[in-house]
């Protein structure tokens, strides 16, 4: 729990395993590092998920640089509180598990400014994905489950290349 002050993540890699990241107040600085959200699969079949909540009951936004979701072991995956927003300014890698919008509508949002890669082990996600920024981006699905939430493209510049055949539930394109 971050209830005040500033937490600066390492410039390398930080792992969150079977825990909650709650930022009720204060500042979380990503420091251009990689954050890995990984559930837990332990002895005797125990498992856990990662729960994310920013600014309590209000809509919160949290910036990260590179993010990897790797929830192996059949646990509950990553749950992002609705209507919170995660903005990934580097690469978003959906390796294994699920990403669920936890709460009532509107759904939680995961924005990505560079590339998104979905591996063949990826389960499902019902969050809204938002492509943003001026950088050129790639959307690559290597055989994982397609997102069931909205996919929105809202870019003032650059291109988004769809590097795989996908069936998207809902595609929103905004041209400003």
Buried (B, 14 or more C-beta within 10 A) or exposed (E): EBEEEEEEBEEEEBEBBBBBBBBBEEEBEBBBBBBBBBBBBEEEEEBBBBBBBBBEEEBBEBBBBBBBBBBBBEBBBBBBBBBBBBBBBBBBBBBBBBBBBBBEEEBBBBBBBBBBBBBEBBBBBBBBBBBBBEBEBBBBBEEBBBBEBBBBBBBEEBEBEEBBEBEBEEEEEEEE
